[in-house]
Amino acid sequence: MAFVADASMVAAWLMPDEQSPETDALLDLLREAPALVPDLLRHEIRSLFLAAVKRRRVRESFLPWAMQRFNQLPLRRLGPGDDHAVLTLARVRDLSAYDAAYLALAITEGAALATLDRKLAVAARSENVRLLGPLAMP
């Protein structure tokens, strides 16, 4: 099952202190099909890793390993997203353009969204996008 994974979910797959049984279960799904992601994911992950070093959550020596692991994840990059859809969702749902890009991709692809971002999850529910992971409703 293909699904859209946002930066919060991908970070949980890579950051040692963010992994959980729910996020690991989604990582296991990547054996069946790659996760769908917008191009901006790489930049968000780089920023998350740099912030983790700055806050001393990880050591700087973690960065090469983490980026190598990121590059090995089965991810299908689908471009920057439709400008109109991203901007409209950002405005209507009060999201950053970054978060709106993940939601727009899920809507366009008819795919579920895997996120740990509560605000994005609320917006996804409002758009009738199915959620995966810890924020999914039972």
C-alpha positions as CSV (number, residue, x, y, z in Angstrom):
1,M,0.0,0.0,0.0
2,A,1.5,3.3,-1.1
3,F,1.1,6.2,1.3
4,V,2.5,9.7,1.8
5,A,5.1,10.1,4.6
6,D,5.8,13.5,6.0
7,A,9.1,14.7,7.6
8,S,7.9,14.0,11.1
9,M,7.3,10.3,10.2
10,V,10.5,9.9,8.3
11,A,12.4,11.5,11.2
12,A,10.8,8.9,13.5
13,W,12.2,6.2,11.3
14,L,15.7,7.7,11.5
15,M,16.1,9.4,14.9
16,P,16.9,6.9,17.7
17,D,14.7,8.6,20.3
18,E,11.6,8.9,18.1
19,Q,11.0,5.3,17.0
20,S,7.9,3.4,18.3
21,P,6.1,0.2,17.4
22,E,3.6,2.2,15.3
23,T,6.3,4.0,13.3
24,D,8.3,0.8,12.8
25,A,5.2,-0.9,11.5
26,L,4.9,1.8,8.8
27,L,8.6,1.5,8.0
28,D,7.9,-2.2,7.4
29,L,5.2,-1.3,4.8
30,L,8.0,0.2,2.6
31,R,8.9,-3.4,1.7
32,E,5.7,-3.5,-0.3
33,A,5.8,-0.1,-1.9
34,P,7.8,3.1,-1.6
35,A,6.4,6.0,0.4
36,L,5.3,8.9,-1.7
37,V,7.0,12.2,-0.8
38,P,7.4,15.7,-2.2
39,D,10.9,16.9,-3.2
40,L,11.1,19.2,-0.1
41,L,11.4,16.2,2.2
42,R,15.2,16.0,1.8
43,H,15.6,19.7,2.9
44,E,13.3,19.2,5.9
45,I,15.2,16.1,7.0
46,R,18.5,17.9,6.7
47,S,17.1,20.7,8.9
48,L,15.7,18.3,11.4
49,F,19.1,16.5,11.7
50,L,20.9,19.9,12.1
51,A,18.5,21.0,14.8
52,A,19.0,17.7,16.6
53,V,22.7,18.2,16.7
54,K,22.3,21.8,17.8
55,R,20.0,20.7,20.7
56,R,22.5,17.9,21.5
57,R,19.9,15.1,20.8
58,V,22.5,13.5,18.6
59,R,26.2,13.9,17.9
60,E,27.5,15.4,14.7
61,S,28.9,12.0,13.8
62,F,25.3,10.9,13.5
63,L,24.7,13.1,10.4
64,P,26.6,11.0,7.7
65,W,24.9,7.7,8.9
66,A,21.5,9.4,9.1
67,M,21.7,10.8,5.6
68,Q,23.0,7.5,4.2
69,R,20.1,5.7,5.8
70,F,17.7,8.4,4.5
71,N,19.0,7.9,1.0
72,Q,18.4,4.1,1.3
73,L,14.7,4.5,2.2
74,P,12.4,3.4,-0.5
75,L,10.8,6.8,-1.3
76,R,9.2,7.9,-4.5
77,R,9.8,11.6,-4.9
78,L,6.9,13.3,-6.9
79,G,8.1,16.8,-7.4
80,P,7.2,20.0,-5.7
81,G,3.5,19.6,-5.8
82,D,0.8,21.7,-7.5
83,D,1.2,25.3,-6.5
84,H,-2.5,26.1,-6.5
85,A,-3.4,23.0,-4.4
86,V,-0.6,23.6,-1.9
87,L,-1.3,27.3,-1.5
88,T,-5.1,26.7,-1.2
89,L,-4.7,24.0,1.5
90,A,-2.1,26.1,3.4
91,R,-4.5,29.1,3.4
92,V,-7.8,27.2,4.1
93,R,-6.3,24.8,6.7
94,D,-3.8,27.3,8.3
95,L,-0.8,25.1,7.4
96,S,2.7,25.9,6.4
97,A,3.4,25.4,2.7
98,Y,5.6,22.5,3.7
99,D,2.8,20.7,5.5
100,A,0.3,21.6,2.8
101,A,2.6,20.0,0.2
102,Y,2.3,16.6,2.0
103,L,-1.5,16.9,2.3
104,A,-1.9,18.0,-1.3
105,L,0.2,15.0,-2.4
106,A,-2.0,12.6,-0.4
107,I,-5.2,14.1,-1.9
108,T,-3.8,14.1,-5.5
109,E,-2.6,10.5,-5.2
110,G,-5.6,9.3,-3.3
111,A,-3.2,8.0,-0.6
112,A,-3.2,7.8,3.1
113,L,-0.9,10.2,5.1
114,A,1.6,9.1,7.7
115,T,2.4,12.0,10.1
116,L,3.1,12.7,13.7
117,D,2.1,16.3,13.3
118,R,-1.2,16.9,15.1
119,K,-2.1,20.1,13.2
120,L,-1.5,18.3,9.8
121,A,-3.5,15.3,11.0
122,V,-6.5,17.6,11.9
123,A,-6.3,19.1,8.4
124,A,-6.0,15.7,6.8
125,R,-9.2,14.5,8.6
126,S,-10.9,17.7,7.4
127,E,-10.0,16.8,3.8
128,N,-11.1,13.2,4.3
129,V,-7.6,11.8,4.0
130,R,-6.9,8.6,5.9
131,L,-4.2,8.8,8.5
132,L,-1.6,6.1,9.3
133,G,0.4,5.8,12.4
134,P,-0.1,6.9,16.0
135,L,-2.5,9.7,15.1
136,A,-4.8,7.5,13.1
137,M,-8.3,7.2,14.6
138,P,-9.2,3.6,15.5
